[in-house]
Amino acid sequence: MSAFAAVDLGASSGRVIVGNVDDGRVALHEVNRFPNGPVQVAGALHWDVLGLYRGVLDGLRAAGREAGVLSGVGIDSWAVDYGLLDGDGALVGNPFHYRDGRTDGVPEKVFTTVPAAELYARTGLQVQPFNTVFQLVAAQGTAALAAARSALLIPDLLGCWLTGARVAEVTNASTTGLLDASSRTWATDLAERLGIDSTMLPPLLDPGALLGHVRADVGLHGSVPVWTVGSHDTASAVVAVPAVGDDFAYISCGTWSLVGLELDQPVLTEASRAANFTNEAGVDGTVRYLRNVMGLWVLQESIRTWNEAGLPADLPDLLAAAARVPALTTVVDLDGPTFLPPGDMPARIADEAVRTGQTPPQSQAETVRCILDSLALAYRRAVRQAADLADRSVDVVHVVGGGVRNELLCQLTADATGLPVVAGPVEGAALGNVLVQARAAGVLSGGLADLRAVGARGLELRRYEPGATGGPTDRQWSAAERRVDGP
């Protein structure tokens, strides 16, 4: 048996999970979970990256105690955010949180230098105000950026602290807006045109490379290798999709939902840009062609708002009550900018309902039902558009991540897309992380299909069929789509 530690950092929590690989199957066991969230300092949102690193170290030591000797460590996290290091390798300031408002209006500024169509043709990236390229432009003129010699995305930063190596793993680098989508090399000319010092961009590594070995002072037994994995958590999650064949769509559902297809080549057409689809690097040279959907963030923030107001907000009870609310009573565009920052989501949903000529939700259950119906509607749009733009057929939707536990959302997704939904695994990113590590270490072999076959053994999957519970018809979903845009 070989034991690998998967460090999987999400936007609301981090965890270290041990994956035991034995006899062609993987068994996952969580050894440490710790909170993660924004910290507001002087009006700006930051990550507590040192607290995250402490949680990682505690988890790795727990993994070492459990396994004895680890065969590897791999790190994945959310995308776009970075830490700046000076010439001595010291961190220059606290990394900003992608929900910080410093990038408001920056994309429009960037497009005056590099037009949006040109930027998309090179990088293939969906326009989101928090893309790394926009964050770096927003940071221009600051003392921190002037002192920086390297910019490392979050998993690369933690990997540097573990090993001393300053590199950029390509799946996460592809979310920056500074990577050429076709060549998978840094678009240094674009960076320089925008006033970004391209020498800050570190050497690129593919998933499955040896980053280095864990520093001795961490306290693990033996010389433990650190492997690059799909360091963007969605890249790792897609590796774990238990798909057979190519005609599948995936939804990596957590705080964010990433909805898309796995392709061999990027789609860099003007139609793709207009639809705001993104081309991100996947494992083994694949392309994750997808759209970012706001995900369960709006539900999480609603629950936080109700808790702060002293209202009961138990998620299982809310989901049970939401299932009894008539479908598609109110739907909103959850991808609108109003839902990006933290805040009172129930009030924002009510305002959006009024703006689009609908009756606002009148209860917590109706608000939750509105969120879930609206998410399913967004998934419907994204799956259909991805298939059309990439000229691919889709016969099944795979849902991985924490949203697997939300049975109502999974059934609504099947109803909305008109396709069967296969839900599982919950810890998709950690499983994909371990699979890539195990192959890099020589414990497993083969391509993505082989890794997926190993990962699927022993998984508890649930299949949802369209219309199984008498949900809305396709015509009703189409009518709801029209309502989202208002009168």
Secondary structure, DSSP 8 states (H G I E B T S, - for coil): -EEEEEEEE-SSEEEEEEEEEETTEEEEEEEEEEE--EEEETTEEEE-HHHHHHHHHHHHHHHHHHHSS-SEEEEEB-SS-EEEE-TTS-B-S--B-TTSGGGTTHHHHHHTTS-HHHHHHHH-----TT-HHHHHHHTTT-HHHHH-SEEEEHHHHHHHHHH----EEHHHHTTTT-B-TTT-SB-HHHHHHTT--GGGS--EE-TT-EEEE--GGG--SS--EEE----BHHHHHHHT----SS-EEEEEESSSEEEEEEESS----HHHHHTT-EEEE-GGG-EEEEEEE-TTHHHHHHHHHHHHTT----HHHHHHHHHTS-TTSS---TTSGGGSSSS-HHHHHHHHHHHTT-----SHHHHHHHHHHHHHHHHHHHHHHHHHHHT----EEEEESGGGG-HHHHHHHHHHHTS-EEE--TTHHHHHHHHHHHHHTTSS-S-HHHHHHHHHTT---EEE-TTTT----HHHHHHHHHHHT--
